[in-house]
Amino acid sequence: SVTLLFGSGGVGPALLSNTTYYFRVKATNLIGQHTDYGTLQSTATLSQAPSAANLSAVQVSSAHFAWTGNNPTGTLYESQVSTDNFASVNFTSQTQNTDTLFGTGGAGSALSGNTTHYFRVRSVNHNGLSSGYTTAIATHTLVNTPTVPEFASVGNNSLTFQWNSNSNGANTQYQAQ
């Protein structure tokens, strides 16, 4: 078997990330006679891992997650959200953009209010091979306003006031006045 390295450290300039290249080979004998070219082969280079992941527009039920792509147009990015730092995944989104709105109005179901959510992203090349995930970043969603406040019972010298948590996380603290 004969091998030849193309790109960085080999023949020609560095190859571009997540770009399909086509190769073929023929043989030449000592007097210059050539064979036909062999079968045309193609493959895509690996995609570069995304970088500079950040969060913005964090609301009660959504958050905007963005990153720097470092790859040519058409690269697929797979972003994920989790509430347990990726022991499990709540939702995965695939896009060719360098951002995803998770939750209400975007990918997946509404994010839980007053809950820590973790986000990460990786790139996928044209052959379906993935880069590593970015380091997870976290944010805490805003808290929902409690709903349906009412007096549950009224006595001579006491009363009970109750409300609906409105999907706030278990660690939500309430203050009644």
ZAVEXVEX-355450 format. One line per 2 residues: number of its first residue (from 0); their letters; for each residue x negated, y negated, z of C-alpha. Coordinates in steps of 0.001 Angstrom, whole numbers, plus 500000, padded with zeros to 6 digits. Layout:
<atoms>
NUM	a	X Y Z | ... .
</atoms>
This chain:
<atoms>
0	sv	500000 500000 500000 | 498759 496528 499113 .
2	tl	499947 493418 500976 | 499683 489704 500364 .
4	lf	500638 486947 502811 | 502470 483938 501354 .
6	gs	502782 480586 503163 | 500992 479488 506346 .
8	gg	497650 481264 506620 | 498105 482923 503223 .
10	vg	498649 482070 499577 | 500249 478715 498763 .
12	pa	501807 476084 501009 | 503834 476829 504131 .
14	ll	507278 478237 503336 | 510422 476430 504462 .
16	sn	512511 477861 507280 | 515758 479696 506439 .
18	tt	515061 479563 502719 | 515496 482487 500328 .
20	yy	512400 483367 498320 | 512162 485800 495397 .
22	fr	509114 487947 494679 | 507989 490415 492050 .
24	vk	504686 492058 491223 | 502900 493594 488263 .
26	at	499559 495352 487920 | 496638 494474 485633 .
28	nl	493888 496918 484717 | 490176 496138 484239 .
30	ig	490612 495238 480564 | 493532 492853 481197 .
32	qh	496488 495049 480281 | 499617 494327 482368 .
34	td	502492 496476 483476 | 506053 495190 483501 .
36	yg	507121 493400 486657 | 508639 495615 489311 .
38	tl	512095 495089 490755 | 512803 491526 491908 .
40	qs	512980 491345 495703 | 514304 488531 497874 .
42	ta	514438 487636 501532 | 515037 484564 503671 .
44	tl	512471 483179 506076 | 513523 482997 509716 .
46	sq	515402 479931 510899 | 513850 477647 513489 .
48	ap	515445 477595 516926 | 517564 474501 517633 .
50	sa	516193 471948 520083 | 517230 468890 522096 .
52	an	520618 470273 523133 | 522805 467694 524880 .
54	ls	526339 467130 526170 | 528577 464095 525818 .
56	av	532239 463085 526054 | 532861 465471 528952 .
58	qv	536577 465450 529827 | 538926 467557 531959 .
60	ss	539374 470267 529307 | 536669 469621 526687 .
62	ah	533019 468735 526133 | 530999 467769 523052 .
64	fa	527844 469905 522640 | 525169 468812 520128 .
66	wt	521604 469790 519167 | 518829 469141 516650 .
68	gn	518985 471741 513898 | 515407 471832 512505 .
70	np	516678 473819 509472 | 517922 473136 505930 .
72	tg	521579 472424 505152 | 523670 475589 505158 .
74	tl	522051 477108 508248 | 524551 478741 510588 .
76	ye	524505 477846 514290 | 526114 479957 516994 .
78	sq	526970 478010 520148 | 528441 479451 523328 .
80	vs	530111 478302 526535 | 530169 480178 529849 .
82	td	531322 479491 533409 | 528879 481964 535023 .
84	nf	525577 480994 533337 | 526014 483670 530654 .
86	as	526640 486731 532764 | 529667 486601 530422 .
88	vn	530632 484356 527499 | 533909 482424 527492 .
90	ft	533763 481478 523807 | 531406 481541 520808 .
92	sq	531606 479086 517904 | 529857 479375 514540 .
94	tq	529268 476240 512470 | 526911 474770 509905 .
96	nt	527095 471461 511782 | 524741 470508 514593 .
98	dt	527510 470014 517126 | 530662 471630 518497 .
100	lf	533576 470280 520477 | 534495 472987 522984 .
102	gt	537947 473081 524571 | 541057 471024 523853 .
104	gg	541002 469807 520237 | 537967 471923 519389 .
106	ag	536632 475482 519524 | 538127 477960 521955 .
108	sa	540717 477410 524622 | 540790 474426 526973 .
110	ls	537888 474269 529411 | 538845 474583 533077 .
112	gn	539019 471324 535005 | 536572 470675 537848 .
114	tt	534417 473630 536798 | 530741 473989 535857 .
116	hy	530349 475067 532231 | 527074 476216 530649 .
118	fr	526232 475734 526960 | 523598 477192 524624 .
120	vr	522999 477530 520873 | 520903 479554 518424 .
122	sv	520415 479506 514662 | 521133 482366 512249 .
124	nh	519223 482717 508984 | 520665 483715 505583 .
126	ng	519924 487397 506336 | 521853 487293 509635 .
128	ls	518765 487262 511875 | 519061 484978 514912 .
130	sg	516587 482736 516677 | 516457 482745 520447 .
132	yt	519011 480697 522361 | 518158 477255 523679 .
134	ta	517822 476951 527432 | 521330 476680 528855 .
136	ia	522477 473220 529911 | 525372 472618 532280 .
138	th	528017 470037 533010 | 530926 469754 535383 .
140	tl	534282 468982 533768 | 536454 466223 535175 .
142	vn	539292 466997 537558 | 543005 467056 536564 .
144	tp	545515 464860 538384 | 547645 467075 540639 .
146	tv	551253 467423 539439 | 554735 467948 540897 .
148	pe	554135 466369 544301 | 557049 466997 546646 .
150	fa	558039 467321 550250 | 558303 471032 550999 .
152	sv	559840 470518 554427 | 560695 467619 556705 .
154	gn	561063 467931 560496 | 561681 465550 563434 .
156	ns	557977 464859 563960 | 556233 466535 560958 .
158	lt	556509 467137 557232 | 554869 469322 554611 .
160	fq	553767 467766 551321 | 552747 470051 548414 .
162	wn	551606 469742 544778 | 550475 471832 541813 .
164	sn	546703 472112 541277 | 547184 471548 537500 .
166	sn	544507 474118 536527 | 541732 472614 538635 .
168	ga	539016 475004 539751 | 539096 476742 543131 .
170	nt	536538 474334 544624 | 538679 471251 544022 .
172	qy	539186 469067 547090 | 542368 467027 547467 .
174	qa	543125 463908 549478 | 546707 463051 550340 .
176	q	547764 459671 551752 .
</atoms>
